[in-house]
Amino acid sequence: MAITGLYFVPEASTNNASTSPPLTLSTLADRLTKDYRPTPAGRWTLEHRLLRETVPLPRFLQILSLSHHPGRTFLNITPPPTTSATQGQSQSSSPTVKAPQEKEQGLASAIVAIPAPSQSDEYCHLLTTKMGPLWTFRQTITVNNGLTFDLEDFRIRLGEVKQGQAALTRGLVIEVEWLADSPAELGHSPWGLGEMAIRGIWDTLGLKDGREYLKVAGVEDNPHSLDIARQYCELLRLRQ
């Protein structure tokens, strides 16, 4: 099974004065194409809706659809926040910052996949009508016309993250999927080998201020089909 890692470069970082030219989806794609000559492999899209529970210590409900995982929609419900879970979210000054993740507190979200679009549309209708007093809509995040490239044992997806109807740019997402079929060796689990390979690709891109989403809460050493949904749900809450 493929192993995936995500990186998010916030808008403030893409417009940093030290970046020349400013980092955009097209300039990032041009850099990747010039340096590595990958094979273009089409477009991709993402839609993410976030709802908040109407209680003093709320959970968040996330509804995620990915075009490269067709036929299903992911539903993710976060655990209630705790005092420890809301502390220590300051970012370090290292070039790649590990994003604040629930795994550090031992908490994992409940996540399932349901058939799309039939059941997902019915579920969204139920939430916004009969369950309206329990959940309030917060925001929609989209990636439209993202770019996909194949590079040896990797599939790399680049996308511009937009928020709301105004399509406010929040930053760039880079998805690195390791496709190699490598059993555990030299004491490394499949995930351990995948992490090393994915970080190797990320390091070669030379991007600064990226937030890493690899071993988020609920992702274990054995790859699972829900791992990528957990990673995206962690990223798309866009905590600062």
VOGU-3710 file (C-alpha; in Angstrom, 3 decimals, decimal comma):
1> maitglyfvp> 0,000/0,000/0,000  1,225/3,488/-0,848  2,485/5,741/1,945  1,732/9,441/1,802  3,077/12,576/3,452  1,632/16,078/3,322  3,284/19,484/3,585  1,577/22,854/3,887  3,275/26,166/3,110  1,136/29,024/4,543
11> eastnnasts> 0,344/32,066/2,415  2,462/34,320/4,638  5,487/32,152/3,828  4,822/32,037/0,088  4,895/35,845/0,022  8,055/36,144/2,105  10,360/38,833/0,759  13,271/36,377/0,753  11,473/34,204/-1,796  12,267/35,238/-5,366
21> ppltlstlad> 9,994/34,959/-7,233  7,048/34,592/-4,803  6,114/30,947/-4,404  2,914/30,113/-6,281  1,456/26,909/-7,671  2,886/27,658/-11,108  6,363/28,599/-9,867  6,501/25,487/-7,685  5,431/23,327/-10,635  8,018/25,022/-12,846
31> rltkdyrptp> 10,741/24,380/-10,276  9,805/20,712/-9,980  9,645/20,298/-13,762  12,947/22,065/-14,399  14,902/20,221/-11,729  13,501/16,695/-12,058  11,548/16,443/-15,341  8,649/14,448/-13,871  5,806/13,128/-16,007  2,574/15,192/-15,808
41> agrwtlehrl> -0,229/12,933/-14,561  -3,359/15,059/-14,676  -5,291/17,287/-12,316  -6,837/16,759/-8,900  -9,349/18,471/-6,621  -10,285/18,564/-2,956  -13,319/19,737/-1,010  -13,379/20,003/2,779  -16,216/21,228/4,981  -15,721/21,964/8,666
51> lretvplprf> -18,509/22,037/11,262  -18,228/22,895/14,954  -20,200/21,337/17,765  -22,421/23,796/19,676  -21,162/22,945/23,193  -18,619/24,662/25,504  -15,838/22,143/24,691  -16,657/21,459/21,048  -15,591/18,724/18,715  -15,119/19,371/15,010
61> lqilslshhp> -16,739/17,411/12,205  -14,875/17,298/8,896  -16,266/16,160/5,562  -13,509/15,476/3,027  -13,615/14,516/-0,644  -10,518/13,837/-2,780  -10,745/13,328/-6,536  -7,936/10,727/-6,426  -9,997/8,676/-3,961  -13,239/8,585/-5,966
71> grtflnitpp> -16,469/6,986/-4,855  -16,146/7,797/-1,161  -16,240/10,691/1,268  -14,337/10,761/4,557  -16,019/11,814/7,816  -13,760/12,787/10,708  -14,815/13,785/14,244  -12,121/15,187/16,522  -11,989/14,323/20,215  -13,049/17,039/22,695
81> pttsatqgqs> -10,216/19,495/23,406  -8,253/19,255/26,623  -6,061/21,790/28,375  -2,908/19,963/27,293  -4,166/19,734/23,720  -4,447/23,498/23,428  -0,964/24,264/24,746  2,431/24,107/23,127  1,310/24,999/19,624  4,028/27,576/19,028
91> qsssptvkap> 6,090/26,898/15,938  9,824/26,286/16,038  12,233/28,194/13,833  13,404/25,130/11,886  12,811/25,205/8,119  10,229/22,412/8,266  7,900/22,630/11,249  6,034/19,607/12,510  2,430/20,708/12,713  0,645/20,563/16,087
101> qekeqglasa> -0,850/17,095/16,167  -3,172/15,266/18,525  -0,857/12,264/18,561  1,378/14,074/21,033  -1,486/13,817/23,557  -2,374/10,247/22,546  -5,725/11,317/21,051  -7,024/10,154/17,694  -10,069/11,274/15,761  -12,873/8,904/14,795
111> ivaipapsqs> -12,875/8,555/11,006  -14,925/6,549/8,497  -15,455/6,477/4,738  -18,938/6,453/3,220  -20,027/6,030/-0,413  -20,121/9,231/-2,430  -22,008/11,076/-3,656  -25,219/9,324/-2,540  -24,704/8,840/1,206  -22,436/11,858/1,635
121> deychllttk> -25,040/14,220/0,164  -27,737/12,732/2,396  -25,474/13,059/5,426  -24,696/16,718/4,739  -28,403/17,441/4,280  -29,164/15,764/7,609  -26,487/17,813/9,408  -27,701/21,151/8,066  -31,401/20,474/8,678  -32,461/18,148/11,478
131> mgplwtfrqt> -29,109/18,301/13,296  -28,617/22,042/12,762  -28,834/22,877/16,519  -25,969/20,469/17,256  -23,476/21,485/14,575  -22,685/24,891/13,114  -20,960/25,351/9,774  -17,523/27,012/9,969  -15,776/26,983/6,597  -15,193/25,331/3,255
141> itvnngltfd> -11,692/24,632/1,951  -11,035/23,680/-1,667  -8,244/22,805/-4,043  -9,219/23,252/-7,686  -7,103/22,284/-10,679  -4,251/20,905/-8,615  -1,302/19,409/-10,515  -0,107/15,798/-10,391  3,346/14,531/-11,402  4,918/11,072/-11,497
151> ledfrirlge> 8,583/10,876/-10,549  10,094/7,380/-10,370  8,559/5,746/-7,249  6,649/8,895/-6,280  3,440/10,644/-7,216  3,527/14,327/-6,259  0,418/16,499/-6,052  0,567/20,274/-5,788  -2,419/22,456/-4,972  -3,436/25,956/-3,984
161> vkqgqaaltr> -5,595/25,923/-0,849  -8,570/28,295/-1,017  -11,027/29,188/1,746  -14,696/30,146/1,443  -16,762/31,628/-1,362  -14,269/34,487/-1,658  -11,577/31,897/-2,495  -9,076/33,401/-0,057  -5,672/31,813/-0,657  -4,360/30,138/2,490
171> glvievewla> -1,227/28,539/1,072  0,085/25,578/-0,906  -0,295/21,874/-0,182  2,248/19,336/-1,386  1,269/15,665/-1,268  4,102/13,159/-1,730  2,939/9,588/-2,308  5,542/6,820/-2,154  4,458/3,990/-4,458  7,341/1,565/-3,963
181> dspaelghsp> 6,443/-1,935/-2,816  9,156/-2,352/-0,197  8,822/-4,810/2,698  10,292/-3,982/6,082  14,056/-4,278/6,056  17,048/-3,324/8,178  14,814/-2,887/11,194  12,519/-0,354/9,513  8,746/-0,713/9,235  7,054/0,086/5,891
191> wglgemairg> 6,065/3,442/7,384  9,622/4,091/8,530  10,957/3,486/5,024  8,180/5,621/3,551  8,901/8,505/5,912  12,565/8,542/4,936  11,730/8,455/1,220  9,082/11,191/1,478  11,291/13,480/3,555  14,062/12,955/1,030
201> iwdtlglkdg> 11,838/14,291/-1,746  10,668/17,201/0,422  14,231/18,172/1,305  15,216/18,292/-2,365  12,454/20,835/-3,072  14,273/23,340/-0,859  11,095/24,918/0,524  11,115/26,770/3,823  8,452/27,161/6,500  6,581/24,021/5,497
211> reylkvagve> 4,387/22,233/8,027  4,752/18,460/7,945  1,853/16,010/8,288  3,094/12,416/8,365  2,539/10,468/11,589  -0,592/12,287/12,734  -2,867/10,853/15,406  -4,251/7,460/14,442  -1,578/6,700/11,832  0,288/3,561/12,873
221> dnphsldiar> 3,262/1,648/11,500  1,100/-0,477/9,203  -0,257/1,639/6,306  -4,048/1,956/6,167  -6,398/3,312/3,520  -7,637/5,980/5,965  -4,162/7,390/6,682  -4,326/10,019/3,945  -7,727/11,221/5,175  -6,369/11,610/8,721
231> qycellrlrq> -3,444/13,636/7,374  -5,630/15,948/5,294  -8,117/16,456/8,133  -5,289/17,442/10,449  -3,892/19,876/7,877  -7,188/21,421/6,815  -8,189/22,645/10,255  -5,544/25,275/9,474  -4,569/25,941/13,061  -2,126/28,815/13,437
//
